[in-house]
Amino acid sequence: MTTRMLMLDGITMPTIERLNRARTIAIARYEEDGCFDRFGYLRDLARDHGVDLAALIQLADLLGADEDFDGLVTSVEDGLLPPSA
């Protein structure tokens, strides 16, 4: 029997849920950027800069949620991530 995993933009739902649980910044800050959760913000950041979402998530995990609006953005703008496919 084949088990299917629900995914959004190639990211599994357990990963999306983990990212949202790891949020340490008030949700209102994400809403200011037009997103309703941390995953939506990360997805938009990847799309806006044309970078690979999975790589951006790995970097976000490495830096920690406290850096979503500072170090993560700087790293993306500095070109540290591969382009999206």
C-alpha positions as CSV (number, residue, x, y, z in Angstrom):
1,M,0.0,0.0,0.0
2,T,1.3,3.4,-0.9
3,T,1.1,6.2,1.6
4,R,0.7,9.7,0.2
5,M,2.0,12.7,2.0
6,L,0.1,16.0,1.7
7,M,2.4,18.7,0.4
8,L,2.2,22.4,-0.3
9,D,4.8,23.8,-2.8
10,G,6.8,20.6,-2.3
11,I,7.0,20.9,1.5
12,T,5.3,18.3,3.6
13,M,2.6,19.2,6.0
14,P,4.5,18.0,9.1
15,T,7.3,20.4,8.1
16,I,4.9,23.3,7.6
17,E,3.4,22.6,11.0
18,R,6.8,22.4,12.6
19,L,7.8,25.7,11.1
20,N,4.7,27.4,12.4
21,R,5.1,25.9,15.9
22,A,8.7,27.2,15.9
23,R,7.6,30.8,15.4
24,T,8.9,33.1,18.2
25,I,7.9,36.4,16.7
26,A,4.3,37.7,17.2
27,I,2.0,36.6,14.4
28,A,1.0,40.2,13.9
29,R,4.5,40.8,12.4
30,Y,3.9,38.2,9.8
31,E,0.4,39.6,9.1
32,E,2.1,43.0,8.5
33,D,3.8,41.3,5.5
34,G,0.5,39.9,4.3
35,C,0.9,36.4,5.6
36,F,-1.2,34.4,8.0
37,D,1.6,32.2,9.3
38,R,5.4,31.7,9.3
39,F,5.3,29.2,6.5
40,G,3.4,31.6,4.3
41,Y,6.0,34.3,5.0
42,L,8.9,32.0,4.2
43,R,7.2,30.9,1.0
44,D,6.6,34.5,-0.1
45,L,10.2,35.4,0.8
46,A,11.5,32.6,-1.4
47,R,9.1,33.6,-4.3
48,D,9.9,37.3,-4.0
49,H,13.6,36.6,-4.3
50,G,13.5,33.7,-6.7
51,V,15.2,31.3,-4.4
52,D,14.6,27.6,-3.7
53,L,12.0,27.2,-0.9
54,A,13.5,24.0,0.6
55,A,16.9,25.7,0.8
56,L,15.3,28.8,2.4
57,I,13.6,26.6,5.0
58,Q,16.9,24.9,5.8
59,L,18.5,28.3,6.3
60,A,15.6,29.5,8.4
61,D,16.0,26.4,10.6
62,L,19.7,27.0,11.0
63,L,19.3,30.7,11.9
64,G,16.2,30.2,14.1
65,A,12.8,31.9,14.0
66,D,14.1,35.0,15.7
67,E,16.0,35.9,12.5
68,D,13.1,35.7,10.1
69,F,13.0,39.4,9.5
70,D,16.7,40.2,9.9
71,G,19.4,37.6,9.3
72,L,17.3,35.4,7.1
73,V,16.4,38.3,4.8
74,T,20.0,39.6,4.7
75,S,21.2,36.1,3.8
76,V,18.6,35.8,1.0
77,E,19.5,39.3,-0.3
78,D,23.2,38.5,-0.2
79,G,22.6,35.6,-2.6
80,L,23.4,32.7,-0.3
81,L,20.6,30.5,-1.6
82,P,20.2,28.7,-5.0
83,P,17.6,29.9,-7.4
84,S,14.3,28.2,-7.6
85,A,13.8,25.6,-10.3
